[in-house]
Amino acid sequence: MATRGALFYYSGTGNTELAMRYVAGKISQASVDLIDIRAARGFDLSSYDFAGFATFVDHGGPPQLFIDFMGSLKGCRGKPAFILITYGAMPGRTLKIIERLVIKAGMTPIAGHQLNTPENFVPMRVKGTTNDDRPRDADIEKFKGFVSDLNDILITISLKGDLKPRPIRIGILNSLIPQHDRRKSKKKMGPLIVDKASCIGCGNCETVCPYGAIQMDGIPSFDDSRCYGCWACYNRCPTQAIYTEKIRGEGHYKEPTERLRRALSY
């Protein structure tokens, strides 16, 4: 029986999107649509047989944008769903938190995986924690094993209708890591500033901001009340014109490393 899947992702600088594209390219028993959640609020899953959800770890949990998206889904009751997260330092309880969101939406979790990728959180990179050597070979093999198992699970569900929840395990250490208040982290980040002499008015920062906190009027203006401090505008500014009082001109992570691209080629 042919099946159709909706694979959703939220990616700040490309790591998560690259990982989900790899999964999409390796699912052999179904046709899939790859969907950026930033343009999919209120998405109706009625015409799909299964779903996949991918995001990066944001201070020990899923980003607020991802949480809001999960709560807006329609037509998802009874659908099987898998979860994929990418992380730089520690994944924490993110998989389990998303598992609860999946169940709350009426779906059945069938698989979950956490992939260690380069760190894109600017303060961590400034301190020297870049993880640009990730994922390691062992991480890639585990990831490929996850995709292979996912294919087998989808075949079983398609042919036998064997839809049963499969517990997602994260280990004791990760289960003890708390999810931090993202707004507090924004306060530590401080106001965003633009160097008018360096800004070329391209509007890229406005485009990549997932919370609608940036508006262009020749140069960007920032609404700190809507900002969650994801650093996407800072990372993706082509001239490094955006900065804060604490960090300027360092720690940028614009896009996936060449190592990560090679590892997730298909």
VENDAQUI-V469742 format. One record per residue. N is the residue number from 1. RES is the residue in one small letter. PHI is phi in radians with two decimals (none if undefined). OMEGA is omega in whole degrees, 0 to 359 (* if undefined). D_LAST is the distance of its C-alpha to the last C-alpha in Angstrom with 2 decimals. Layout:
n:N res:RES phi:PHI omega:OMEGA d_last:D_LAST
n:N res:RES phi:PHI omega:OMEGA d_last:D_LAST
//
This chain:
n:1 res:m phi:none omega:179 d_last:25.13
n:2 res:a phi:-1.27 omega:178 d_last:22.50
n:3 res:t phi:-2.24 omega:181 d_last:21.65
n:4 res:r phi:-2.28 omega:183 d_last:20.61
n:5 res:g phi:-2.16 omega:174 d_last:19.21
n:6 res:a phi:-1.91 omega:182 d_last:19.61
n:7 res:l phi:-1.89 omega:184 d_last:17.16
n:8 res:f phi:-1.75 omega:176 d_last:19.10
n:9 res:y phi:-2.49 omega:170 d_last:18.31
n:10 res:y phi:-2.22 omega:186 d_last:20.61
n:11 res:s phi:-2.34 omega:181 d_last:19.31
n:12 res:g phi:-1.44 omega:182 d_last:21.80
n:13 res:t phi:-2.28 omega:170 d_last:19.93
n:14 res:g phi:1.90 omega:182 d_last:16.25
n:15 res:n phi:-1.08 omega:183 d_last:15.15
n:16 res:t phi:-1.19 omega:178 d_last:15.43
n:17 res:e phi:-1.06 omega:180 d_last:13.94
n:18 res:l phi:-1.07 omega:180 d_last:10.70
n:19 res:a phi:-1.13 omega:181 d_last:10.77
n:20 res:m phi:-1.25 omega:176 d_last:11.79
n:21 res:r phi:-1.13 omega:176 d_last:9.24
n:22 res:y phi:-1.09 omega:179 d_last:6.62
n:23 res:v phi:-1.03 omega:181 d_last:9.46
n:24 res:a phi:-1.02 omega:181 d_last:10.13
n:25 res:g phi:-1.27 omega:183 d_last:7.01
n:26 res:k phi:-1.81 omega:175 d_last:7.80
n:27 res:i phi:-1.29 omega:190 d_last:11.51
n:28 res:s phi:-1.70 omega:188 d_last:12.71
n:29 res:q phi:-1.87 omega:182 d_last:16.41
n:30 res:a phi:-2.75 omega:170 d_last:16.92
n:31 res:s phi:-1.57 omega:184 d_last:16.58
n:32 res:v phi:-2.32 omega:172 d_last:15.86
n:33 res:d phi:-1.94 omega:180 d_last:17.10
n:34 res:l phi:-1.70 omega:191 d_last:15.73
n:35 res:i phi:-2.30 omega:175 d_last:18.95
n:36 res:d phi:-1.38 omega:186 d_last:20.18
n:37 res:i phi:-1.16 omega:181 d_last:23.24
n:38 res:r phi:-1.11 omega:179 d_last:25.26
n:39 res:a phi:-2.06 omega:188 d_last:25.94
n:40 res:a phi:-2.34 omega:179 d_last:26.15
n:41 res:r phi:-1.06 omega:181 d_last:29.29
n:42 res:g phi:1.38 omega:183 d_last:31.16
n:43 res:f phi:-1.06 omega:179 d_last:28.26
n:44 res:d phi:-1.76 omega:183 d_last:29.42
n:45 res:l phi:-1.62 omega:187 d_last:27.23
n:46 res:s phi:-0.97 omega:184 d_last:29.74
n:47 res:s phi:-1.58 omega:181 d_last:27.64
n:48 res:y phi:-1.93 omega:181 d_last:24.61
n:49 res:d phi:-1.62 omega:178 d_last:24.39
n:50 res:f phi:-2.70 omega:181 d_last:22.43
n:51 res:a phi:-2.41 omega:173 d_last:21.14
n:52 res:g phi:-2.31 omega:183 d_last:18.81
n:53 res:f phi:-2.28 omega:181 d_last:19.94
n:54 res:a phi:-2.32 omega:176 d_last:18.35
n:55 res:t phi:-2.71 omega:174 d_last:20.37
n:56 res:f phi:-1.62 omega:178 d_last:21.23
n:57 res:v phi:-1.45 omega:182 d_last:24.34
n:58 res:d phi:-2.15 omega:179 d_last:27.41
n:59 res:h phi:0.97 omega:174 d_last:30.35
n:60 res:g phi:1.48 omega:180 d_last:29.90
n:61 res:g phi:-2.86 omega:177 d_last:28.88
n:62 res:p phi:-1.30 omega:177 d_last:26.97
n:63 res:p phi:-1.06 omega:180 d_last:27.91
n:64 res:q phi:-1.03 omega:179 d_last:30.88
n:65 res:l phi:-1.02 omega:180 d_last:28.98
n:66 res:f phi:-1.18 omega:179 d_last:26.69
n:67 res:i phi:-1.06 omega:180 d_last:29.84
n:68 res:d phi:-1.10 omega:179 d_last:31.59
n:69 res:f phi:-1.09 omega:181 d_last:28.72
n:70 res:m phi:-1.04 omega:180 d_last:28.69
n:71 res:g phi:-1.30 omega:183 d_last:32.43
n:72 res:s phi:-1.69 omega:185 d_last:32.24
n:73 res:l phi:-1.13 omega:178 d_last:30.11
n:74 res:k phi:-2.20 omega:173 d_last:31.89
n:75 res:g phi:1.09 omega:185 d_last:31.66
n:76 res:c phi:-1.89 omega:183 d_last:29.59
n:77 res:r phi:-1.10 omega:178 d_last:32.17
n:78 res:g phi:1.48 omega:181 d_last:31.11
n:79 res:k phi:-1.52 omega:171 d_last:27.36
n:80 res:p phi:-1.30 omega:182 d_last:24.99
n:81 res:a phi:-2.54 omega:173 d_last:22.80
n:82 res:f phi:-1.96 omega:185 d_last:20.28
n:83 res:i phi:-2.26 omega:176 d_last:20.16
n:84 res:l phi:-2.34 omega:175 d_last:17.71
n:85 res:i phi:-2.21 omega:172 d_last:19.20
n:86 res:t phi:-2.04 omega:182 d_last:18.36
n:87 res:y phi:-2.62 omega:178 d_last:21.26
n:88 res:g phi:-1.70 omega:183 d_last:22.59
n:89 res:a phi:-1.65 omega:181 d_last:25.82
n:90 res:m phi:-2.34 omega:179 d_last:26.57
n:91 res:p phi:-1.35 omega:181 d_last:25.19
n:92 res:g phi:1.06 omega:183 d_last:28.73
n:93 res:r phi:-1.68 omega:187 d_last:29.43
n:94 res:t phi:-0.99 omega:179 d_last:26.84
n:95 res:l phi:-1.02 omega:181 d_last:25.15
n:96 res:k phi:-1.21 omega:178 d_last:28.65
n:97 res:i phi:-1.11 omega:179 d_last:29.80
n:98 res:i phi:-1.21 omega:176 d_last:27.02
n:99 res:e phi:-0.98 omega:179 d_last:27.69
n:100 res:r phi:-1.15 omega:178 d_last:31.26
n:101 res:l phi:-1.13 omega:178 d_last:30.25
n:102 res:v phi:-1.10 omega:180 d_last:28.27
n:103 res:i phi:-1.14 omega:179 d_last:31.32
n:104 res:k phi:-1.05 omega:179 d_last:33.70
n:105 res:a phi:-1.35 omega:178 d_last:31.94
n:106 res:g phi:1.64 omega:180 d_last:32.59
n:107 res:m phi:-1.69 omega:180 d_last:29.13
n:108 res:t phi:-1.93 omega:178 d_last:28.29
n:109 res:p phi:-1.23 omega:183 d_last:25.80
n:110 res:i phi:-2.06 omega:180 d_last:23.70
n:111 res:a phi:-2.95 omega:177 d_last:21.24
n:112 res:g phi:-2.67 omega:181 d_last:20.66
n:113 res:h phi:-2.61 omega:176 d_last:18.69
n:114 res:q phi:-2.15 omega:186 d_last:19.23
n:115 res:l phi:-1.95 omega:179 d_last:16.75
n:116 res:n phi:-1.36 omega:182 d_last:18.52
n:117 res:t phi:-2.22 omega:177 d_last:17.35
n:118 res:p phi:-0.99 omega:180 d_last:19.46
n:119 res:e phi:-1.31 omega:177 d_last:22.74
n:120 res:n phi:-2.01 omega:179 d_last:23.32
n:121 res:f phi:-1.42 omega:191 d_last:26.86
n:122 res:v phi:-0.94 omega:181 d_last:29.08
n:123 res:p phi:-1.00 omega:178 d_last:32.09
n:124 res:m phi:-1.18 omega:180 d_last:30.05
n:125 res:r phi:-1.15 omega:178 d_last:28.47
n:126 res:v phi:-1.09 omega:180 d_last:31.99
n:127 res:k phi:-1.36 omega:177 d_last:33.26
n:128 res:g phi:1.84 omega:178 d_last:30.75
n:129 res:t phi:-1.62 omega:182 d_last:28.27
n:130 res:t phi:-1.79 omega:183 d_last:25.01
n:131 res:n phi:0.94 omega:181 d_last:22.65
n:132 res:d phi:-1.22 omega:176 d_last:20.56
n:133 res:d phi:-1.60 omega:179 d_last:19.72
n:134 res:r phi:-1.78 omega:357 d_last:17.88
n:135 res:p phi:-1.34 omega:176 d_last:15.86
n:136 res:r phi:-1.33 omega:183 d_last:17.20
n:137 res:d phi:-1.00 omega:180 d_last:15.69
n:138 res:a phi:-1.13 omega:178 d_last:17.55
n:139 res:d phi:-1.12 omega:180 d_last:16.25
n:140 res:i phi:-1.13 omega:180 d_last:12.58
n:141 res:e phi:-1.11 omega:177 d_last:13.81
n:142 res:k phi:-1.14 omega:179 d_last:15.81
n:143 res:f phi:-1.12 omega:178 d_last:13.14
n:144 res:k phi:-1.11 omega:176 d_last:11.05
n:145 res:g phi:-1.12 omega:177 d_last:14.54
n:146 res:f phi:-1.06 omega:181 d_last:15.25
n:147 res:v phi:-1.15 omega:178 d_last:12.46
n:148 res:s phi:-1.12 omega:178 d_last:13.69
n:149 res:d phi:-1.11 omega:179 d_last:17.21
n:150 res:l phi:-1.08 omega:176 d_last:16.64
n:151 res:n phi:-1.02 omega:180 d_last:15.72
n:152 res:d phi:-1.11 omega:180 d_last:18.90
n:153 res:i phi:-1.11 omega:180 d_last:20.95
n:154 res:l phi:-1.13 omega:177 d_last:20.09
n:155 res:i phi:-1.11 omega:180 d_last:21.05
n:156 res:t phi:-1.05 omega:180 d_last:24.24
n:157 res:i phi:-1.14 omega:182 d_last:25.15
n:158 res:s phi:-1.16 omega:185 d_last:24.61
n:159 res:l phi:-1.46 omega:187 d_last:26.56
n:160 res:k phi:-1.96 omega:182 d_last:29.16
n:161 res:g phi:1.15 omega:184 d_last:29.49
n:162 res:d phi:-1.47 omega:180 d_last:29.28
n:163 res:l phi:-1.69 omega:178 d_last:28.76
n:164 res:k phi:-2.40 omega:180 d_last:29.88
n:165 res:p phi:-1.14 omega:177 d_last:29.13
n:166 res:r phi:-2.05 omega:186 d_last:27.24
n:167 res:p phi:-0.97 omega:178 d_last:28.53
n:168 res:i phi:-1.78 omega:184 d_last:26.25
n:169 res:r phi:-1.92 omega:184 d_last:27.41
n:170 res:i phi:-2.21 omega:180 d_last:27.19
n:171 res:g phi:1.58 omega:185 d_last:29.74
n:172 res:i phi:-1.14 omega:184 d_last:33.25
n:173 res:l phi:-1.03 omega:180 d_last:32.65
n:174 res:n phi:-1.12 omega:181 d_last:30.26
n:175 res:s phi:-1.18 omega:181 d_last:32.69
n:176 res:l phi:-1.61 omega:182 d_last:35.41
n:177 res:i phi:-1.42 omega:183 d_last:33.75
n:178 res:p phi:-1.35 omega:172 d_last:35.32
n:179 res:q phi:-1.52 omega:185 d_last:33.78
n:180 res:h phi:-1.55 omega:177 d_last:35.49
n:181 res:d phi:-1.25 omega:185 d_last:37.19
n:182 res:r phi:-1.14 omega:181 d_last:34.92
n:183 res:r phi:-1.16 omega:177 d_last:38.00
n:184 res:k phi:-1.12 omega:179 d_last:39.58
n:185 res:s phi:-1.16 omega:177 d_last:36.61
n:186 res:k phi:-1.11 omega:179 d_last:37.05
n:187 res:k phi:-1.10 omega:178 d_last:40.70
n:188 res:k phi:-1.18 omega:179 d_last:39.81
n:189 res:m phi:-1.12 omega:182 d_last:37.50
n:190 res:g phi:1.44 omega:181 d_last:40.49
n:191 res:p phi:-1.15 omega:174 d_last:40.76
n:192 res:l phi:-1.47 omega:183 d_last:38.24
n:193 res:i phi:-2.24 omega:177 d_last:39.82
n:194 res:v phi:-2.09 omega:175 d_last:38.98
n:195 res:d phi:-1.46 omega:185 d_last:40.16
n:196 res:k phi:-1.06 omega:181 d_last:41.68
n:197 res:a phi:-1.24 omega:182 d_last:41.89
n:198 res:s phi:-1.61 omega:183 d_last:38.15
n:199 res:c phi:-1.15 omega:179 d_last:36.94
n:200 res:i phi:-1.82 omega:176 d_last:36.03
n:201 res:g phi:1.17 omega:185 d_last:36.13
n:202 res:c phi:-1.28 omega:180 d_last:32.59
n:203 res:g phi:1.41 omega:181 d_last:32.28
n:204 res:n phi:-1.07 omega:181 d_last:28.79
n:205 res:c phi:-1.10 omega:179 d_last:30.23
n:206 res:e phi:-1.13 omega:181 d_last:31.67
n:207 res:t phi:-1.16 omega:186 d_last:28.42
n:208 res:v phi:-1.47 omega:180 d_last:26.33
n:209 res:c phi:-1.21 omega:184 d_last:29.20
n:210 res:p phi:-1.40 omega:185 d_last:28.39
n:211 res:y phi:-1.89 omega:179 d_last:32.05
n:212 res:g phi:1.09 omega:184 d_last:33.82
n:213 res:a phi:-1.66 omega:183 d_last:35.69
n:214 res:i phi:-2.22 omega:174 d_last:35.58
n:215 res:q phi:-2.25 omega:181 d_last:37.49
n:216 res:m phi:-1.67 omega:172 d_last:37.86
n:217 res:d phi:-2.47 omega:189 d_last:41.35
n:218 res:g phi:1.49 omega:173 d_last:40.85
n:219 res:i phi:-2.19 omega:181 d_last:39.41
n:220 res:p phi:-1.27 omega:169 d_last:37.77
n:221 res:s phi:-2.07 omega:189 d_last:40.04
n:222 res:f phi:-1.96 omega:174 d_last:38.94
n:223 res:d phi:-1.76 omega:185 d_last:40.10
n:224 res:d phi:-1.13 omega:180 d_last:40.02
n:225 res:s phi:-1.24 omega:180 d_last:41.14
n:226 res:r phi:-1.83 omega:185 d_last:37.78
n:227 res:c phi:-1.41 omega:176 d_last:35.58
n:228 res:y phi:-1.89 omega:176 d_last:33.75
n:229 res:g phi:1.12 omega:181 d_last:32.94
n:230 res:c phi:-1.44 omega:178 d_last:29.14
n:231 res:w phi:1.21 omega:181 d_last:29.27
n:232 res:a phi:-1.08 omega:181 d_last:26.75
n:233 res:c phi:-1.13 omega:178 d_last:29.37
n:234 res:y phi:-1.12 omega:182 d_last:30.13
n:235 res:n phi:-1.12 omega:190 d_last:26.56
n:236 res:r phi:-1.74 omega:178 d_last:25.70
n:237 res:c phi:-1.19 omega:185 d_last:29.02
n:238 res:p phi:-1.19 omega:181 d_last:28.46
n:239 res:t phi:-1.99 omega:181 d_last:31.90
n:240 res:q phi:0.96 omega:181 d_last:32.17
n:241 res:a phi:-1.44 omega:181 d_last:35.26
n:242 res:i phi:-1.69 omega:181 d_last:34.87
n:243 res:y phi:-2.72 omega:175 d_last:36.22
n:244 res:t phi:-2.17 omega:179 d_last:38.42
n:245 res:e phi:-1.15 omega:184 d_last:41.69
n:246 res:k phi:-1.71 omega:186 d_last:39.96
n:247 res:i phi:-2.33 omega:179 d_last:36.75
n:248 res:r phi:-2.60 omega:173 d_last:36.38
n:249 res:g phi:1.23 omega:179 d_last:34.11
n:250 res:e phi:-2.60 omega:175 d_last:32.09
n:251 res:g phi:1.34 omega:183 d_last:29.27
n:252 res:h phi:-1.21 omega:172 d_last:26.98
n:253 res:y phi:-2.38 omega:188 d_last:23.27
n:254 res:k phi:-1.40 omega:186 d_last:22.12
n:255 res:e phi:-2.80 omega:181 d_last:18.33
n:256 res:p phi:-0.97 omega:178 d_last:15.51
n:257 res:t phi:-1.19 omega:178 d_last:16.05
n:258 res:e phi:-1.09 omega:179 d_last:14.19
n:259 res:r phi:-1.07 omega:180 d_last:13.76
n:260 res:l phi:-1.17 omega:178 d_last:12.11
n:261 res:r phi:-1.08 omega:179 d_last:9.74
n:262 res:r phi:-1.13 omega:183 d_last:8.81
n:263 res:a phi:-1.13 omega:184 d_last:8.75
n:264 res:l phi:-1.88 omega:174 d_last:6.45
n:265 res:s phi:-1.37 omega:179 d_last:3.79
n:266 res:y phi:-2.61 omega:* d_last:0.00
//
